[in-house]
Amino acid sequence: MNRLRKEYQIFRSCSHSMRVLLVANMIYGFVLPVIDIFVAAYVMRNTHDVARVVSYPLAMYLATPIAFYLNGKLLRHLGVKHLYAIGILLSGVAIIMTMGLNELSTAGIMQTGFVLGLATGLFWANRQFLVLGTTTDENRNYYYGVELFVGTLASVVVPAIVGWFISGTMHFGWMGGVPNRAYRVVAIFVLALSALSASIVERGVFPTPRVERFVFFKFNPLWWRMILLAFLKGLAQGYILAMPAMLVLQLVGFEGTLGLIESLGGILTSALLYVVGRTTAPQHRGRVFAVGLVLFLVGSLMNSLLFDVIGVLVFQLCLVLAKPLLDLAYWPIELRAIDISSQLDCRTRYAYLLHHEMGLLTGRLLGCGLMIVIALEWSGIAALRYAMPFVALIQLLSIPVSSWLARGEKLALSEG
């Protein structure tokens, strides 16, 4: 109890704005597993087409930078917290649209994916903007450690419950034995949680910095190192989003199995994340980042070599450890680069959020495009088996790039 009281006192010592943002994001963290896992599972169940499953995150990624640009324009007229709340609510609406489709054609999948991408863009643009304004480089490890700790707990509870609920329609005959009806109930649950999270955001007091011009094409050399890192990160994002559902439904079982695997993996990472967030300092981010990259590569190679139930389980275990570690390290790295670069160029920090999204988009298009080409030219099985290890190997370049970026930051700070 003394330990819990101490942790609570640390939380209370944070600014009111930071606490409100943390609570809202922790609640929304229970929505993210549905977006990350079960949307792809829904498309896979109803199409059994790898190319169409990957087209969903591809449409999302195309819409996200558009939303970043529109958000920059809207910030001149609306408060940042209002736009953030709109992005949260719109994501719930997009999930209902997706799971309400009667026919999952490629066009329909991409349309609903585009709407979710607009919601995701509004969400991330304002989320990062709010984090930049409510945290410092010294407490960002703590902030992301707490947020990812709760997010990982959500990745334990939500997949288990949702997977059991959807599988129950077949085993127990709920809702007429039609799994798609269960998916639609889940979508309503997502909308309700989104509304709760948005209402909490509205209780906060967040200043909205003036955003005049935010589209630039010339940046300092340090920032281009960050864009190279963003490109490498974007390469694997489509795989991380869609691959777990495709592999489990293809090689292991149904949604209940998918939920169980995700939950067991989340148990292993929840406490680890909080400890890492509480005990690491800014100088440790490169090491945490490298561990996440190596875990992702090991899981990808094992899945490719075995390509059976054991291979999928090893991949899932590596991924549930790698993904939060990568996020825990990458997001503070990004925000630190934005802090320094905006001072060097004397520009609004929002310009760097938008430009960073374009770097991610380039990598996402290449990564998703590679998988779609393999699926169409060879087979969906070949795409599931061989595309990911290739991308994971390329991603290892992120280790020297992140070190190169850190050296550049130290040099820029030493020169004043």
KANORGI-V479190 format. One line per field, one symbol per residue. phi: phi as a letter, one per 40 degrees, with the letter a starting at -180 (. if undefined). A space follows every 10 residues. Layout:
phi=???
This chain:
phi=.ccccccccc cccccdcccc ccccccccdc cdccccbccc ccccccbfbc cccccccccd cccccccdcc cdccccbbcc cccccccccc cccccccccc ccbccccccc cccccccccc ccccdccccc cdcbbbccbc ccdccccccc ccdccccccc cccccccccc cbgcfggbdc ccdcccccdc cccccccccc dcccbbcbcc bccbbbbbbc dccccccccc dcccdccccc cbcdcccccc bbabcccdcc ccccccccbc cdccccccbc bdcccccccc cccccccccc ccccccfadc cccccccccc ccdccccdcc ccccccccdc cccccfbccc dccccccccc ddcccccccd cccccccbac cccccbcccc cccccccccc cccccccccc cccccg
